[in-house]
Amino acid sequence: MRSWRLLPSRQQPAWTDDWLVTGIRRDLACLPELVDSDEIHALRSALADVAAGRRQVVQAGDCAEDPAECTPAHLGRKTGLLDALAGVMQIGSGLPVLRVGRFAGQFAKPRSGPTEVVDGVELPVFRGHLVNGPKETEEDRRPDPLRMLACHEAATTAMTYLRKQQEITRVPVWTSHEALVMDYELPQLRRGSEGDMLLTSTHWPWIGDRTRQLDGSHVRMLAAVSNPVACKVGPSMTEEELLRLCALLDPARRPGRLTLISRMGAGEAARRLPALAARVREAGHPVVWLCDPMHGNTVRATNGRKTRLLSSVTQEIGEFQAALREIGAFPGGLHLETTPDKVAECVTDASELTSCDGRSTTLCDPRLNAEQAITAVANWN
């Protein structure tokens, strides 16, 4: 683990107190596991069914999770929406659907730049509650490593609720997040009951399109753990890069081990995905393919606000399914950014870009509200 800290690590916080960070890493290493080996292995087995075409996945939740919303009241509404989406997908496909939340850990976000200018003042960009605060002040935007402990506590509260609900419903809700901040993730590596290395911060970690460097610490960490792992696949991914990633993350070619999350954008999915998926299939990797129709479809409205067109989201979903079926691969499911709140962060189509001023509560990127999310999933067939 120490050697991984010497590898390139993009998108890391600019902490200013190294002694404090070292102490917090030690504290995190002493805290109880958020997830255990039995849960991780159960999810991996379920994902093997997805790879075989016997189940599908709906993965959904906030773009940037607020630890203040890791409460039973908030999680009850979020899991309720997840249940509704799973129900719609199951009606359309006829297959059982795994429920996966961007819950209990989606506290950090990669950003396109380190700073932004607000009212003429340059501030550190908001990187998620794990790192700093969303208020547009120098004090709130200052990276604070103590936030890692607060977020772990919030995730513990969330996991307690999710497990209690599973006892009642007998339907698990698995957790997932982007494994981004190494000072948070590395201390949560533990040995499992079978002697294997597990990342206990979440059931299902993924690597983003900005941190998938082959020589980077993010890839090397996920290559070493027994969790099911995922990687975003954007339009800049080449066939050779993808094959090398698959070789690192799934060297044994085990079903359920590796998920590839396509986030191409409407139009690009139809053009680029068939060749990429065909090469992975030819190489013998039994991956799960998910469609993220959100991140490749972010646009600016006339007023400058970031939004996403529901028409582009549904277009990419259709292109994704057609591309995989074209080469004989199985479309495994959807990865969405959603909220049960009554917001209007995304719009129906381009005709609404001139009037994009509805309610927004997102901490980062625009999310589908419940009605929009159901519409998107209803296009899955």
C-alpha positions as a printed NumPy array, in Angstrom:
array([[  0.   ,   0.   ,   0.   ],
       [  2.836,   2.38 ,   0.729],
       [  4.208,   1.844,  -2.766],
       [  0.842,   2.853,  -4.251],
       [  1.219,   6.28 ,  -2.667],
       [  4.308,   6.794,  -4.835],
       [  2.375,   6.147,  -8.049],
       [  0.708,   8.955, -10.027],
       [ -2.621,   9.9  ,  -8.404],
       [ -4.735,  12.41 , -10.253],
       [ -7.591,  14.43 ,  -8.769],
       [ -6.232,  14.374,  -5.207],
       [ -6.985,  17.079,  -2.59 ],
       [ -4.423,  19.796,  -1.954],
       [ -4.215,  19.181,   1.794],
       [ -2.125,  21.725,   3.698],
       [ -1.48 ,  19.802,   6.956],
       [  0.403,  16.574,   6.256],
       [  0.607,  15.624,   9.928],
       [ -3.151,  15.876,  10.309],
       [ -3.727,  13.808,   7.166],
       [ -1.376,  11.1  ,   8.444],
       [ -3.263,  10.94 ,  11.735],
       [ -6.623,  10.726,  10.013],
       [ -5.399,   7.9  ,   7.794],
       [ -4.444,   6.032,  10.973],
       [ -7.881,   6.727,  12.472],
       [ -9.64 ,   5.465,   9.36 ],
       [ -7.572,   2.28 ,   9.425],
       [ -8.808,   1.586,  12.956],
       [-12.498,   2.158,  12.253],
       [-14.887,  -0.76 ,  11.589],
       [-15.404,  -1.942,   8.029],
       [-18.309,  -0.315,   6.237],
       [-18.957,  -3.501,   4.244],
       [-17.865,  -7.072,   4.92 ],
       [-16.445,  -9.906,   2.864],
       [-19.685, -11.908,   2.738],
       [-21.541,  -8.937,   1.234],
       [-18.805,  -8.252,  -1.293],
       [-18.656, -11.86 ,  -2.437],
       [-22.463, -12.034,  -2.661],
       [-22.526,  -9.005,  -4.975],
       [-19.769, -10.466,  -7.1  ],
       [-21.791, -13.671,  -7.478],
       [-24.88 , -11.66 ,  -8.441],
       [-22.885,  -9.706, -11.024],
       [-21.688, -12.995, -12.499],
       [-25.36 , -13.65 , -13.239],
       [-25.54 , -10.287, -14.992],
       [-22.483, -11.159, -17.082],
       [-24.272, -14.383, -18.076],
       [-27.425, -12.498, -19.108],
       [-29.577, -13.77 , -16.23 ],
       [-30.01 , -10.463, -14.382],
       [-29.684,  -6.749, -14.975],
       [-28.56 ,  -3.748, -12.906],
       [-29.931,  -0.336, -12.093],
       [-27.332,   1.851, -10.389],
       [-28.547,   5.292,  -9.366],
       [-28.175,   8.122,  -6.898],
       [-26.74 ,  11.582,  -6.398],
       [-23.979,  13.054,  -8.495],
       [-22.255,  14.24 ,  -5.309],
       [-23.665,  12.758,  -2.117],
       [-24.335,  14.97 ,   0.902],
       [-23.382,  13.212,   4.165],
       [-26.182,  15.151,   5.861],
       [-28.583,  13.061,   3.744],
       [-27.287,   9.704,   5.029],
       [-30.328,   9.522,   7.293],
       [-33.235,   7.065,   7.329],
       [-35.615,   9.742,   6.024],
       [-33.453,  10.681,   3.055],
       [-32.321,   7.142,   2.28 ],
       [-35.89 ,   5.886,   2.462],
       [-36.837,   8.224,  -0.393],
       [-33.709,   7.4  ,  -2.406],
       [-34.118,   3.648,  -2.064],
       [-37.812,   4.062,  -2.866],
       [-36.87 ,   5.645,  -6.193],
       [-34.304,   2.893,  -6.782],
       [-37.018,   0.281,  -6.192],
       [-39.325,   2.033,  -8.661],
       [-36.607,   2.13 , -11.326],
       [-35.802,  -1.54 , -10.767],
       [-39.488,  -2.372, -11.138],
       [-39.767,  -0.495, -14.429],
       [-36.624,  -2.183, -15.76 ],
       [-37.858,  -5.626, -14.74 ],
       [-41.195,  -5.079, -16.483],
       [-39.368,  -4.078, -19.657],
       [-36.744,  -6.831, -19.671],
       [-38.437,  -9.655, -17.797],
       [-35.237, -10.236, -15.795],
       [-34.492,  -9.77 , -12.069],
       [-32.782,  -6.449, -11.365],
       [-29.979,  -5.709,  -8.901],
       [-30.408,  -2.458,  -6.991],
       [-27.199,  -0.468,  -6.555],
       [-27.089,   2.981,  -4.999],
       [-24.58 ,   5.743,  -5.377],
       [-24.928,   5.724,  -1.596],
       [-22.793,   5.715,   1.557],
       [-19.627,   7.018,  -0.054],
       [-20.172,   9.106,  -3.215],
       [-18.698,  12.051,  -1.33 ],
       [-15.881,  13.044,  -3.704],
       [-15.91 ,  14.296,  -7.285],
       [-13.22 ,  14.699,  -9.942],
       [-13.203,  18.137, -11.523],
       [-11.974,  19.58 , -14.801],
       [ -9.874,  22.26 , -13.06 ],
       [ -8.526,  23.053,  -9.567],
       [-10.167,  26.467,  -9.238],
       [-13.109,  28.548, -10.423],
       [-13.817,  32.273, -10.452],
       [-16.852,  33.406,  -8.449],
       [-17.772,  37.098,  -8.565],
       [-14.211,  37.925,  -9.573],
       [-12.635,  35.839,  -6.814],
       [-10.657,  32.682,  -7.598],
       [-11.65 ,  29.831,  -5.274],
       [-10.743,  26.166,  -5.026],
       [-13.378,  24.177,  -6.883],
       [-15.841,  22.116,  -4.825],
       [-14.6  ,  18.508,  -4.808],
       [-17.325,  16.929,  -2.723],
       [-17.978,  16.914,   1.01 ],
       [-15.13 ,  14.455,   1.562],
       [-12.703,  17.277,   0.679],
       [-14.301,  20.718,   1.104],
       [-17.611,  22.561,   1.258],
       [-19.914,  23.827,  -1.496],
       [-20.31 ,  27.393,  -0.203],
       [-18.622,  29.979,  -2.371],
       [-16.254,  31.239,   0.316],
       [-12.518,  30.771,   0.824],
       [-13.104,  29.2  ,   4.235],
       [-15.599,  26.594,   3.059],
       [-13.611,  25.706,  -0.059],
       [-10.423,  25.069,   1.931],
       [ -9.644,  21.32 ,   1.834],
       [-10.184,  19.864,   5.31 ],
       [ -9.039,  16.273,   5.982],
       [-11.279,  16.047,   9.062],
       [-14.158,  15.748,   6.604],
       [-13.003,  12.201,   5.832],
       [-13.894,  11.101,   9.365],
       [-17.256,  12.87 ,   9.22 ],
       [-18.074,  11.188,   5.911],
       [-17.097,   7.772,   7.247],
       [-19.466,   8.338,  10.171],
       [-22.256,   9.298,   7.762],
       [-21.564,   6.193,   5.658],
       [-21.765,   4.055,   8.803],
       [-25.203,   5.507,   9.534],
       [-26.296,   4.787,   5.969],
       [-25.082,   1.186,   6.081],
       [-26.936,   0.584,   9.347],
       [-30.163,   1.749,   7.712],
       [-29.643,  -0.255,   4.52 ],
       [-28.975,  -3.464,   6.449],
       [-32.065,  -2.982,   8.624],
       [-34.159,  -2.465,   5.513],
       [-32.755,  -5.607,   3.953],
       [-33.839,  -7.582,   7.015],
       [-37.401,  -6.405,   6.316],
       [-37.536,  -6.56 ,   2.522],
       [-35.061,  -9.396,   1.872],
       [-33.912,  -7.335,  -1.114],
       [-30.365,  -5.972,  -0.816],
       [-29.361,  -2.494,  -1.889],
       [-25.667,  -2.563,  -2.721],
       [-23.46 ,   0.495,  -2.279],
       [-21.08 ,   1.985,  -4.825],
       [-18.936,   5.04 ,  -5.307],
       [-16.003,   6.345,  -7.284],
       [-12.844,   5.316,  -5.424],
       [-11.166,   8.687,  -5.85 ],
       [ -9.448,  10.088,  -2.739],
       [ -6.629,   7.715,  -1.881],
       [ -6.24 ,   9.038,   1.678],
       [ -9.797,   7.832,   2.317],
       [ -9.686,   4.57 ,   0.371],
       [ -6.291,   3.057,   1.188],
       [ -6.822,   2.935,   4.988],
       [ -9.991,   0.918,   4.351],
       [ -8.191,  -1.953,   2.648],
       [ -8.564,  -5.035,   4.841],
       [ -7.932,  -8.763,   4.634],
       [-11.09 , -10.786,   4.078],
       [-12.098, -14.085,   5.635],
       [-10.416, -15.905,   2.743],
       [ -7.183, -13.934,   3.064],
       [ -7.918, -11.771,   0.039],
       [ -7.634,  -7.988,  -0.021],
       [-10.938,  -6.097,   0.155],
       [-11.821,  -2.448,  -0.169],
       [-14.283,  -2.081,   2.693],
       [-15.415,   1.492,   1.962],
       [-18.059,   0.177,  -0.477],
       [-19.356,  -2.979,  -2.086],
       [-18.632,  -1.855,  -5.642],
       [-15.92 ,   0.764,  -6.336],
       [-15.397,   2.285,  -9.742],
       [-12.678,   4.294, -11.484],
       [-13.663,   7.38 , -13.437],
       [-12.649,   8.406, -16.928],
       [-10.167,  10.923, -15.449],
       [ -8.342,   8.426, -13.171],
       [ -8.032,   5.295, -15.302],
       [ -4.308,   5.739, -16.047],
       [ -2.646,   2.34 , -16.42 ],
       [  0.301,   3.352, -14.241],
       [ -1.828,   5.186, -11.678],
       [ -2.631,   4.335,  -8.09 ],
       [ -6.382,   4.07 ,  -8.704],
       [ -6.049,   1.256, -11.242],
       [ -3.384,  -0.53 ,  -9.19 ],
       [ -5.512,  -0.42 ,  -6.046],
       [ -8.61 ,  -1.854,  -7.705],
       [ -6.483,  -4.473,  -9.463],
       [ -5.414,  -5.739,  -6.038],
       [ -8.807,  -6.089,  -4.361],
       [-11.388,  -8.883,  -4.558],
       [-14.392,  -6.555,  -4.794],
       [-16.235,  -6.43 ,  -8.056],
       [-14.807,  -3.32 ,  -9.722],
       [-15.874,  -1.014, -12.517],
       [-14.313,   1.486, -14.875],
       [-15.877,   4.281, -16.899],
       [-15.286,   4.083, -20.654],
       [-15.482,   7.441, -22.413],
       [-15.028,   8.506, -26.044],
       [-11.277,   9.056, -25.569],
       [-10.708,   5.373, -24.716],
       [ -8.792,   3.467, -27.367],
       [ -9.176,  -0.238, -28.012],
       [ -5.633,  -0.957, -26.834],
       [ -6.077,   1.062, -23.635],
       [ -9.273,  -0.785, -22.869],
       [ -7.688,  -4.184, -23.401],
       [ -4.779,  -3.275, -21.117],
       [ -7.21 ,  -2.081, -18.448],
       [ -9.142,  -5.335, -18.714],
       [ -5.9  ,  -7.297, -18.396],
       [ -5.004,  -5.42 , -15.199],
       [ -8.446,  -5.436, -13.601],
       [ -9.633,  -8.875, -14.756],
       [ -6.536, -11.023, -15.389],
       [ -8.332, -14.273, -14.482],
       [-11.329, -13.458, -16.71 ],
       [-13.867, -14.161, -13.989],
       [-17.549, -13.356, -14.561],
       [-18.756, -10.638, -12.209],
       [-15.306,  -9.246, -11.528],
       [-15.203,  -6.329, -13.983],
       [-17.906,  -3.94 , -15.149],
       [-17.353,  -1.436, -17.934],
       [-19.56 ,   1.647, -17.763],
       [-19.961,   3.278, -21.168],
       [-20.348,   7.09 , -20.99 ],
       [-19.912,   8.088, -24.606],
       [-22.654,  10.632, -25.237],
       [-25.543,  10.44 , -27.673],
       [-24.218,   9.768, -31.166],
       [-20.795,   8.648, -29.938],
       [-22.125,   5.421, -28.414],
       [-23.365,   4.203, -31.787],
       [-20.091,   5.151, -33.454],
       [-17.505,   3.96 , -30.955],
       [-18.959,   1.285, -28.691],
       [-19.339,  -1.685, -31.092],
       [-15.613,  -1.897, -31.86 ],
       [-14.598,  -1.494, -28.208],
       [-17.066,  -4.11 , -26.986],
       [-16.066,  -6.508, -29.748],
       [-12.379,  -6.318, -28.78 ],
       [-13.195,  -7.01 , -25.126],
       [-15.335,  -9.966, -26.135],
       [-12.614, -11.348, -28.421],
       [-10.1  , -11.076, -25.564],
       [-12.291, -13.352, -23.456],
       [-13.226, -10.962, -20.655],
       [-16.771, -11.795, -19.4  ],
       [-17.485,  -8.212, -18.379],
       [-20.743,  -6.578, -17.384],
       [-21.594,  -3.636, -19.641],
       [-23.547,  -0.724, -18.129],
       [-24.721,   2.458, -19.82 ],
       [-24.104,   5.833, -18.178],
       [-26.168,   8.141, -20.409],
       [-25.54 ,  11.151, -18.157],
       [-21.905,  12.229, -18.272],
       [-21.509,  12.394, -22.039],
       [-24.611,  14.537, -22.414],
       [-23.983,  17.576, -20.208],
       [-24.655,  20.896, -21.964],
       [-25.035,  24.556, -21.05 ],
       [-28.386,  26.28 , -21.164],
       [-28.736,  29.808, -22.511],
       [-28.301,  31.19 , -18.978],
       [-25.036,  29.267, -18.52 ],
       [-26.445,  26.624, -16.201],
       [-25.34 ,  23.033, -16.7  ],
       [-28.135,  20.696, -17.71 ],
       [-28.812,  17.456, -19.573],
       [-31.402,  16.701, -22.216],
       [-33.661,  13.753, -21.453],
       [-33.886,  13.216, -25.212],
       [-30.104,  12.706, -25.355],
       [-30.209,  10.381, -22.354],
       [-32.815,   8.129, -23.97 ],
       [-31.024,   8.287, -27.327],
       [-27.786,   7.02 , -25.775],
       [-29.631,   4.234, -23.964],
       [-31.006,   3.004, -27.274],
       [-27.629,   3.297, -29.004],
       [-25.93 ,   1.402, -26.174],
       [-28.316,  -1.535, -26.351],
       [-28.176,  -1.683, -30.14 ],
       [-24.359,  -1.513, -30.174],
       [-23.945,  -4.42 , -27.773],
       [-26.576,  -6.585, -29.415],
       [-24.904,  -5.943, -32.751],
       [-21.795,  -7.828, -31.59 ],
       [-23.647, -10.429, -29.499],
       [-22.958,  -8.898, -26.079],
       [-25.502,  -8.467, -23.277],
       [-26.583,  -4.963, -22.157],
       [-26.25 ,  -5.276, -18.392],
       [-28.048,  -2.193, -17.135],
       [-28.025,   1.519, -16.391],
       [-25.92 ,   3.899, -14.313],
       [-27.883,   7.102, -13.61 ],
       [-27.608,  10.275, -11.558],
       [-30.997,  10.761,  -9.909],
       [-32.843,  12.396,  -7.056],
       [-36.3  ,  11.871,  -5.564],
       [-36.512,  15.63 ,  -5.021],
       [-38.849,  17.753,  -7.118],
       [-36.195,  19.518,  -9.165],
       [-35.777,  20.601, -12.783],
       [-32.032,  20.218, -13.263],
       [-32.436,  18.272, -16.53 ],
       [-34.781,  19.32 , -19.352],
       [-36.803,  17.385, -21.888],
       [-35.062,  18.507, -25.078],
       [-33.166,  21.375, -26.736],
       [-36.305,  23.52 , -26.982],
       [-36.137,  24.059, -23.198],
       [-32.536,  25.305, -23.102],
       [-33.725,  28.92 , -23.233],
       [-35.88 ,  28.508, -20.125],
       [-33.701,  26.341, -17.906],
       [-34.278,  28.086, -14.587],
       [-36.219,  25.532, -12.548],
       [-35.427,  24.367,  -9.025],
       [-31.964,  22.876,  -8.546],
       [-30.428,  21.406,  -5.385],
       [-27.53 ,  19.462,  -6.873],
       [-24.076,  19.831,  -5.368],
       [-22.435,  19.308,  -8.74 ],
       [-24.004,  18.035, -11.971],
       [-27.703,  17.918, -13.003],
       [-29.711,  14.846, -11.98 ],
       [-32.859,  13.266, -13.317],
       [-35.895,  13.762, -11.093],
       [-38.127,  10.777, -10.389],
       [-40.404,  11.282, -13.391],
       [-37.473,  11.771, -15.763],
       [-35.603,   8.784, -14.354],
       [-38.63 ,   6.53 , -14.822],
       [-38.954,   7.777, -18.405],
       [-35.295,   6.979, -19.049],
       [-35.55 ,   3.463, -17.611],
       [-38.792,   2.856, -19.526],
       [-36.693,   3.196, -22.693],
       [-34.675,   0.157, -21.608],
       [-35.947,  -2.971, -23.269]])
